[in-house]
Amino acid sequence: MQTFQRRPLKLLTTEQIGALKPELADVIEYRKSGLSLNHVVGCPLECSYCVRHLFGNFEMKTPRALMTDDAAVKLLTSHPYFRPHRTPIQLFNRATDPMLPVVKGHTFNVLRLLDEQGLRNHVLVITRWRVSEEDCAVLNSFRNITLTVLVTHSGIADRRIEPVDSNIAATSLKTLYANAERYRTVLYWRPIVPGLNDTDEHIARALELSEFAHATVFTGLFYRDEIASYYEANGVPEPYEATARRKIMPEIAEKRILDAFHRSADSKAPWGPLFRKTSCGVAYAHGQADYNGHYGIQDLCDICPKKQLDLCAGAWTQPDAQEVELQARQLGAIGPVRVTDRAIMVEGLDEPPRYYLQHGFGYQVHDVAKPHRPRRHGRAEIGWENGETPQ
């Protein structure tokens, strides 16, 4: 295995950890793309829309560790929702950037610790920072984990919103793609905000960069109350008049992107290949079926390459209703539990148990109280016409 230099970060004291928001002190969070491990917190990059606003630590600029890597990995692999070889994993994706010079030693060490256990789980590393050829050699050295590096690129030039030059991410993407052997790299084109980074020039740049990735995923902006408050307090132009629980990706912006990425109908990858969902792009990059079971949402799959559609169709199976109800009840579901041809519909389960079911069955799991409307694909309603029937 490729060696790497590692200088562990200073650990936060028990008192300092106690002063953090409980959500930040809890180093494992189940998100749609997997169990997210975040025992390093703090980031100097200052992207104004960062989810760190939600955890109350946006002003924490110096990365610090809450525990050792060994302890964090043990906590992850013993988590009640962790399944060896199946549960997708994300590293350092809510409170720091995993490729910052003082953080990447921890990133590589966690990858090593997982790999040495023989785990084949998907592991996602998301960065907008510099990645060198030496880093690529380390990333190629892991033999078991299914590793994807997603490079966040927005093209936003307004330094009040994103101080980090997007050319850094573009260079990292090209370096990663040129050196990829055992890992795969995805262009993570986000956040797309109408009037800010969706001009013809921005779209053309993304189309150019898509040639240096195994897949491209595009998505909108998480615009929560905490982020809106920061914008207002710091004189940053507010992108929308309202906030939303889900990502905002207006219909007209999506249409312009799809029109630009569209190729001939007989092309092996008629849209790039371009994907709306992270897991779809990751799965495609590795030649696997989508682990989130999006195939049931056919209006979501209308831009996927035919080969990928066939792969997902072969792996997608409607689960047994009795088994679904048994597991959902054990997790605390109330009310009716239904299995439709699109998704499992449940009541009374928050996101972690829903994602646990979703990854276990390879089938979408939706909360009846938070309907997914056709063509919006789980996005906010801002920028879309009203009146569509939830499914």
N, C-alpha and C positions, 0 to 999 in steps of 0.2 A: 504493500500500500504506500502511496506517495506520502512523504512526511511533510509536515508544515510546522511553522513556528507558532507557539501559543503562549501568550502571556495573560493569564486569567485576570478578569476584571475584579476590582475590589467589591466584596460583598456588602450589601446594605445591612445595617444593624437591625436587630429585632424591633427596636423603637422606630427606626425609619420605615421598615416594612409596615408596621402598625399604623403609620400616618398615611399610607397609601389608601386609595379607594379599594374596598374589598375586591372588586372585579379585577383590579390591576394586581393585587397581591395574590390572587388565585392564578397560578401560572398556566393552567390548562383551561381552554375554552373550546367547546365544540361548535365549529362553524360549518357552513354548508360544504366547504371544500375539505373538511377534515378536522381532526383534533389539533388544535393550535397550541404550540408550546412557546411560552413567552417568559422565560426566567431572566431575560436581559431587558431592561427598560431604560429609556432615555435616548434621545436622538437630536443631533444638531442641525438637521436639514431644514426644518421650519416650513414645510409645505402647509399652507394655511388651511387646507381642507382635510388635514390628517385626522384619523380617528382617535388619535391621542387626546383630542379635545374631550372626547366622551369619557375618558378615564381620568381627567383632571391632572394630567402630567405633561401638558404641552411645553411647559417652561423647564422641564427636566431635560437639559441639553447634553449632559455627560452620561453616557451609558454606564449602568451599574448592574450587578447581578444580584438576584434574590436568593440564589442557592447555587451549588456547584452543578456542573453539567451531569455528572454521574447521578446526583440526587434527582435532577430534573427528568432525566431519561427513565430512571426507575419509577418515578411518579407517573410518567406517561404510560409506560408499558404495563403498569399495574392498575391503571385507571379502569373503572368498571365498564366503560364504553369502548375500551381498546380491544380490537380483534387482530391477532397476528396475521400478517400477510393481506389483510383486507381493509382495515380502517385507514383512510388517507390521513396524512400528517402534514401540518404546516409549521414552519419555524420562524419565529421572531417577526410576525407579520402584523402586529398591532401596536408595538411600543418602541421599535427601533428598526434600523435597516441591517439585515444580516451580513452585508458585505462591507460595512464600515470597517476601517483598519483595526479598531480595537474590539470589534465584535466578531469578525469572521473566523478568528481562531476558535471561538465558542461554536460557531456554526459548523465548521469542519469537524470539531470534536464530537458534537452531537450526532452528525452524520456517521462518523466512525463508530460510535457506540451503538447506534442502531444497526449499522451494516454488520458489525461483528457478531450480532445475535442471529444473523442469517435471515433477517426480516425482509420480505419482498414488498412491503407496503409502499404505496405512492408517497413520496415526500416532496413537498413543494417549498421552494425557496424563492421569495419575491424580493427583488432589489431594483433600485434606480441608481445605484452607485457603481464605482469602478470595479471591473473584473479583469484580471490579467491572465496571460497565458499560463502563468504558474498556478493561479487559482483553478484554471480549467484542468490542469494536470491532477490536482487534488480531487476535483469533482469527478473526473474519469476513473479514479482509483477505487471507487466503491463498487463492490461486486454483486451485492444482493438487493439493496433498496432500489426502487423505481424512481429515479431522481429527475425532477424538472426544475429548471431555473426560469422563472418568469421575470422578464425585464420590463418594469413600468416605464412607459414613455408617453408623455402627453403633448409635447410641443408647445406648452404654455410659456409665453415669453414674459408675461407680467411678473416681475420679481416680487411684487407684493403678495401674489398668490402662490407662486412656486419659485423660490430663489435658486433652485438647482437647475443648471443648464441641461436641457434635454439632450444635448449632444453627448453628454457623459453616458447616458443610458444607451444611445444609439451606438456608440463605440463599444460598449460592453456587449450589446446584443451581437454585433458582428464578430467580436472576439470569441464569444461563447459558441456561436454557430460554426465558426471556422474550425474550432477545436473539439467539437462534440463527438464523443465516441460512445460512452456508456450512458450519459445523461442526454436530455433533450432540452431545448430552449424555446420559449414562447414569447412572442411580442405581446405584452400586456398593455394595450392601448387604452389608457384611462387617466383621469376621468375626462370624458368628452362632454364639453359644455357649450351649447349653442351660442354663437357670437363671440366665443373666446378662443376655441381651438378646433373649429369645424369648418374653416374656410376651405376652398378648393386646394390651396397650397398645403394646408395641414393634412388633408386627406391624401393628397398625392405623396406627401412625405411618408405617411403611414404605409401606403401601398408599396413604396420603394423599400421601406424597412422590412416589410413582410417577406421579402425575398431572402432575408437573413434570419429566418426563424422556421421551426418545424410546424408552427401553427400561429395564428393570430387571434387573440380574444379582444373584443372591444366592449366597453361598458361605460356607464354614466357615473354620476356623482352622488355619493352619500352626502346629503345636506340636512343635517340634524340641527336641533335648536342650539346646541353648544357651539357648533361651527358658525351658525348665523350670528350668534352673539359676538363671537370673535371678529367676524367680518365687520360688524357694525362698530365695535369698539376701536378697531384699527383702521377704519376708513377704507376697507377693501370693498370694491363693487360687489354687491350681492347678486348672484346669478339667477335666483328665482325669488318670487314674492312669498313663497311658502316653503316650509320644510316638509320632510316625508320620512317615514320609517324605512322605505325601500329606496334603492338607487333610482335616480331620475335620469331617464334616457328618452327624450321626446321623440315622437313618431317621425317627424320631419327630418331630424338628425339621422335617425337610423336609415331612413329611405335614401338620403344622400350618400351615406356610406356604402350601402348595398349596391346602389347604382354605380358607384365608382369602382367597387371591387368586382363587379360582375364580369364574368368572362363568357366564352361561348358555352352553350348548353352541353356540348359533348366533351367539354374539358374534364380531366380527371378531378380537378378541384375548381369548380366553376366560380367560387367566391374567394379564392385566395391561397389556401383554405382559411376561411374566416368563421369564427364561432361567437355566439352570444354568451356562452357560459364557460367558466373556467375549466370545469371538469371535462367538458366536451373537447376543448383544445388540448388539454393534457392527455386525455385518453387517445385522441387522434395521433398526437406526436409519438406515442409509444405503440401505436398499432393495436390498441385495445378498445373494448367497448366502454362506453361511458359508465363510470361507477355510480353516478347519481340517478341513473334510470330515466334520463330526459327523453328517451325514445317514445315514451307514452304521450308526450306533448308534441304532436306532429307539426303544429304550426311553428314550433321552436326549431325543428329540424330541417326546415325548408331550404336552408343554405348549406347543408352539410354535403360533402362529397358522397357520391353513391356508394363507394367502397366502404366508407364509414357507416353509412346508413345500414348497409347489409350486415356489417359486423355487429352493430348495436341491436339490430332486429334479431339476430341469431342468439344473442345473450339475454334479451329482454323477455321475461316470463311473468305473467300475472300471478302473484303469489296466492297461496291457499287462504281463503277468507278466515277460516277457523284459526289457523296459525297466526295470522295477522292480528286477529282480535285477542288471542291469548297473550301475545307479546305486548300489544298496546295496553291491555288492562294491567299487566304486570308493571308497566311503566307509569301507570296512573291515568290512563285515558278514561273520560267519562262520556256518556251519551253514545249514540250509534257509531260504530266503526264500519266504514264502507270501503270496498275495493272496486273502483271504477276502471274503465279501460284507459284512464289517464293517470290516476293517482290513488293512493290510500288516503281517505278522508277521516280525520280524527278531531276530537275535542279534548280540551284540558291538558294538552301536552305542549310545553314550550319547545324552543328550538333544539336543545341538545338531545332529548329523547326522540324527537322527530327525525333528526339526522341519523341517530343510531339505527332506527328502523330502516331509514332510507338506504343507508350503506349496507345494512344486513340483507335486505331484500333486493337491492339494485333496482328500486322502484320508487318513484316520487311519493313523498308523504306531505300532505297539505293540511293546514289548520282550517276547518270550515269557517272560522271567524275571520280569517284573512285570505279571502279567495284570490286565486290566480286567474286573471281574466285573459281570454284568448288574445294572442299576439303581443301582449305586454310582457309575458314571460317572467312574472314575479317582480316587475318593476313598479315604481310609483305611478299613480294615475296622472300626474302633472305632465302636460304635453300630449295627452291622448284624448280622443273623443270619448264621451261618456255614453252609457246606455248599453254596453255589451254585457251579455249574460255570463256570470261566473261559471266555471266548469271545474 
